[in-house]
């Protein structure tokens, strides 16, 4: 079978690349080894975790927030199987939607493992399709895109067993609420899933090697987030180096070295290891084909091309943050470049979000990062406790912080801790994409009362023009 483009992997990078290439006139095949399209993000990552975060927040609010607003409740209980079932329905709706998009855009979907043979050839392995069950079942193509994504990092001395020592995949489908969930890693995944199970009734202890949580974000906001999560009942043990885990009966014991060098231990029902992810390329034949890899990442140039002619890579396989939206933009840019268009990704304005409550969202540089880069900066802040909409929602924790260049007033970065920060950060990203100044944002009319007014006020505060702060 002959194609203009073969994409291996149907996550947010791969399937978006396939669609955009097809829209631009290419004959495209999308190869996926799993039963459903969508990759980690849609099946066992972004989407199911957000469904559980939202539902667990509702449950928590009914029990603890509604009474303060005059809404009396009684007899409230958790139906975990139904909660998990709803999560699965949402996932299935979206993955079915991707399958329909493939048909709509005339993308040929091939179920099986795609193995790179070399320039212009992809072998299909382990396929249920009879036409790909014969030896030497190959696709001929002008270009190949590697988009296989990533998998959770496993500690070599603490292997996943799927029952007691688990990854995020298993933590999205516990058959009962753990009495005590131990989370290794205080990044986005660990904090989000820890929040879910804490709201549903678990005792949650987060163990982190670094002295602070969410290391990529502004320290003032992460300190506030840690305090908020602590107030919600999550315990943090920082500066702790995990050394191992043992299982006895129905309990798991985590051992670690504390900040003073003393050996300590914790006993729990589950240990979630959430220390990050690694690029996944097993079975894809990259080494055999000679694809250059450094520190676990596929090496690409500024146009996503590997050292092999007409073989490209995007998403979690290559440099940069492992984020679904980053992969999607790379997929679009590459498809456009392959068809003679000026595809481009602005890596300076890739938002990053932690979907806790309150949410933490950042784009661009933090104040410390900007100073470390040699820039002279000025900042503006506005706290959500001064925002009418946030007070009405009962979600007034947090603040917006705008970092701007002291000479030009150009916005260098925005950090938001607060309600719906994941949505609010888009305005900041848009402003930065168009090289806006803080005054541009501050003088833009925002509807009242809205959460977005907090960004306006923080932008005004950069030049000491704020009204409500």
N, C-alpha and C positions, 0 to 999 in steps of 0.2 A: 504494500500500500504506500502511495506517495503523497507527501504533504509539503506545504511550504514551511510549517512550523509544528514541532512536537514539544509539548510542555509536559514535563514529568512532575507530578504533584498538583493536587487540586485545592490547596489551601488558598487564603486570601491573595497571595501573590500569584500562584499558578492559574487559578480559574479566572481572575481578573485580566491577567495577561492574555489568556486564550480568547476571552470575549472581545477585548479591544483589538487584538490582531485580526479576528474574524470580521469585526466591524470595518476594518481598514482593507478588507479584500483578500486576506490570506486564507488558505485552506489549512485548517488547524485540527490537530489531534491532542486530546488531553488524556494522559495516562495516570490512573490512580489505583493503588494497591488495595485500599480499604473499600468496604462495602458502600460507604456513602461519600459523596463529595464534600468539600469544605475544610478538610484538614483538621489539625488540632483545634484551631480557633472555634470553628462552628460545632465540632463534635465533642471535644473534651477540654475546652479551654474558655475562651472569651465569652461565648454565648451561654453555655450552661452555668458557668460561675456567676454571671450577671443575673441570670434568672433566679438562682438560689440566693444571691445577695439581696435582691429586691424582695423576694418572698419572705426571707428571714427578717428583713427590716419591718415589713408589715406586721409580722407576728410579734416582734418586739414592741412596736408602737401600740398595738392593741392592748398589750399587757401593761406597758409602762408609760405611754405617752397620752393615749386617748383620755384616761380619767382626768388628766389635768385640763382638758378642753371641754369637760362636761359630758363626755360620752361614757356612759357606764356600761361595762361589759362583765359578763360572768360565764363560767363554764367554757372558757376558751381553752382549746387543747390543740396539740400538733398531730397532724396526720402525715407522717413522713413519707409513706409510700405514695400518697397523692401529690405531695410536694415534688417528689422526684419524678413522678409521672408527668406533671405539668412541665417540668424542665425538659423532659424527653420530647414532649409534644412540640415545644418551641423549637428545639433542635431539629426535629424531623421536618417541621414546616419550612425552616430556612434551607436545609439541605435539599429537600424536594424542590424548593424554588430555584436552587442553583442548577439542578438537573434540567428544569424547564428552560432556564436561561441558555443552557448548552444547546438544546433543541432549537430554541428561537434564533440563536446566532449561528446555527449549522456547524457547531463544533462536534467532532467525532469523539465520543468518550470511550476509552478502552480500559477495561478493568483488568489489572494485572500489575506486575512490577516492571518498571521501565529500566532497562540496563543500557548504559551508554556503550556502544561498540566502538565508536570513533566518529570522525566527521561525517555527518549525514546519515547515521544509522542508529536505531534504537531497537534492542531486542525486547520482546514481551515475554515475561516469565510468569508462572503461577496464575494463568488466566483461566477463567471458567468458560470463556468464549472458544468454541471448537476451532475457529480459524487461527487461533493463537496457541493451540496445544501441540502443534507439530514442531519438530526440531527446526531451528533457524527461523522462527517467526519474527520477522523484522519489519520495521517501518523505515522507509526511505524519506529523507526530509532535507530541506535546504538549511534549516536552523533548528537548534535544540535549546530549550530553556530548562535548566535545573531549578526546581522549586519544591524540594522535598521537606522543607521546614526544619523543625527541631523537636527534641524530646527532652524530658526532665533529666537533669544531671543526677547520677547515682554515686553516692559515696562508696569508694572501693572497700572500705571496712564496715559498711552498713548497707548491704544490698537490699533492694526492694524485694519483699516477699508477697506484696499485694494484700496482706491481711493485717500485719502489725506495723511493719515499716513500709509506708506507702508513698506514692507520688500523688500529684494533683489529680490524676485520672481517677484513682480509687477514692480520693477524698471528696469527689463529687457524687459518690454513690454509696456512702455508708448505709448499711441496712438498719442501723439504729444510731441514736445520738450517743457518741462516746461520753463516758463519765469524765474522762480527762484526755484531752487531745494535746499532744506535745508537737509544736511546730518548730522545725529547724530552718531558720532563715526569716529575716524581717523585711523582705522585699514585698513587691505587690502581691504575688501569689500567696505567700504565707500569711500576710495580713488580711487579705480578702477572705480566704477560706477559714482562717482562724475566726474572723468576724462572723461568718455564717454560722459556724457550729457553736460559738459563744452565745449568739442570739437564740439558738435553738435549745440551749441548756447545758452545753459542755463547759467544764472548766478548761481554760485554754492557757497554755504556757508557751511563750515564744522564746527560743534560744537563738541568739545571734552572736557571731564572732566579732563583729565591729562594735564600736562604742555608741552607735546610733542606728536608728531604723531608716529605711528608704534612703540609702546613701547618695542617690542621684539628685535629690531635691534640696531646696533651701533649708538650712539648719533650723531657722526660727520656726518654720512651718512644720518640719518633722518633729521638733520638740513638742509643739502644740498638739500634733496628731498623736504622739505617744501618750501624752497626758490624757487626751480624750479617750483613747482606747483603754488605758489603765482604769479610768473612771467607769468604763463599760464592763470591767471585770477581767480584762486580759492581763496576764502577768508577763513581764519582760525580764529576761536574764541576758544582759549584754556583756560584751568582752568575754564571751564563753566559747571555748574551742571544743567541739564535739569529738569524742574519742571512740564511741562505739555504742552498740545496743545489743541487748540480750532479751530473749523471750522465755518466759516461764509461765506455764499454764495459759491464762487468758490475759496476761499483762506483759508489757514491754518496758524494759528499763533502759533509759538513755544515760550514758555517762559523758561527763564533760569536765574540762578544766576551767575553773573560774578565773576572774581577773587577778587573783592573788596566787594563782598557780596550784590551788588545791583541787583535788579530785572530788567531784560531786556527782550526784545521780538523781534522776527523776523517774517515777513510775507512772505509766499511763496506759490507756487502752489502745491508743494509736499514736504512731510517730509519723508525722507528715514531713518529708524532706523536700523543702522548697528553696534550694540554694541557687537556682538558676536553670538554664537550659543549654543544650549543646546542639550544634548543627547535626542533622541526620542525613546520612548518605549511604547507609548500609545497603548492599545489594545493587547499587546503581552503577557499579563498575568504574568509578572515577579513577581509582588508583591504576587499574589495568589500562585505562585509556590515556593515562598520563596527565590528568587534570591537576594543576598545582594547588596544593593546600598548605596553609600556614596557620599554626595554632588552632587547628580544627576547622578553619574557615576556607571556603573556596576563594582563591585569589582572582579578582576581576579588575578590569581597567575602569575608566570613568564612563564607559558605555556598557558595562555589565558583561563584557566578553572575557572568557577565561583564556588561558594560554593555548587552548585548542580552537582552531578556526571554526567559526559558526556555532560554537557551544557557549552558552551564556548562563549566568546564575543570578538569582535574586533572593530577596527575603532573608530568612534566618540563616541561610547558607553562607551569606557574605557579611562583610563588615557592617557595623552600625547596630543600633538597638534592635532587639528581637520583638518587633511590634507588628501587628497585623496590618495597620494602616500604612506603615512604612513599606511593607512588602507589596501592598496593592499599588501604591504610587510607583514603585519600581517596575511592577508588571506593566502598568500603563505606559510609562516612559519608554521601556524597552520595546514594546509593541510598536509604538510610534516611531522610534528610531529605526527599527527594522523595515518600516514602510516609507522611509524618507522624510519623516516629520521630526520636529525639534522637541522630542521628549526630554523632560528634565525633572529632577527631584531636588528640592531645596531642603537639604538636611539640617539647616539652621532653624527650621520652623516645624519640626516633627513633635507634636504634643506627646506627653507621657502622663498616664493617669493611674492612680491607685483608687480603686472603687470601694474604699472603706466608708464609714460614716463618722465624721465628715469626709468627703472626697478630697483627694489631693491631685491637682493637675498642674503641670508645668510645661512651658514652651520656651525655647531659647536658653539664655544664660541666667544662672542665679547671680546674686550680687557678688558672692565669693568667686564664682567662675569668671565673671567679667573683670574683676580686679586682678585675678591671677593671669588673665590674658593681656594685662597691661592697660586696660581701659579705665579712664576716670569716669565715675558714674554718679548719678543721683537717683534716689528712690522715692517712691510714694506708696503709702499704705492706707488701707481702709478696712476697718473691722466690720464683719457682718452684723454685729450687735447694733450697729447704727443704721441698718437697712430694714425698712418697713416690711418688705416682702419676706425677708428671712425671719423676722420676728413673727409674722403671721403664720409661717410654716412651722414655727417651733424649732427652727434649725438655724440658730444665730451664732454657732461656733465658727471661729476661723477668720481669715482675712484675705485680702487681695494685695499683692505686692508687685509693683511695676518697677523695673530697672531700665534706666535710660542713659544714653551717652550724655555726659555733662556738657559737652560743647555743642553737639548737634541736636540733642533732645530725641534722637532716634531711639525707638524702643528696642532694647537688647534682649529682654526676657520678661516673662510674667509668671508668677506663681500664685496659685489659688488654693486655699484650704477652706472648704465650706460646702454648702448645699449645691448640688448639681454643678460642681466645678468641672466635671467632664464635659458638660455642654457649654459652659461659659468660656472655657479655654479656646474655643473655636474663634471667637471674636478677636482674641489676642493674636492667634495664629494668622488670621486674615489681615489684621493690621500690620503685623510684621512682614507678611508676604508682600505688602504694598509699601514697605519701608516707611511706615507711619511714625510720627513723633508722638510723645505722650500727650502733647497738647491737641493733636488731631483726635485722639480717642476722647480726651476730656471735653472737647468742644462738640463732639458728636451727640446729637439728641438721643437719649435713651428713654423708652417708655417708663412711666411711673404708675404704680410701684412694681419694680422688677428687681431680680437678683443682679442683673447686668449693671445696674446703677453703681454697684460696689466697684466694678472695674472702672467706670467713669470717674468716680471719686478718687480712686487710687491713682489714676492717671493725672487728674488735676493736682493731687497732692505732690507730684514730682516737682512742680513749679510753685508749690505753696498757694494753689488757687482753689483748694477744696472748699466746699460749702458746708458739708455736714460733718466734717471731721475735726 
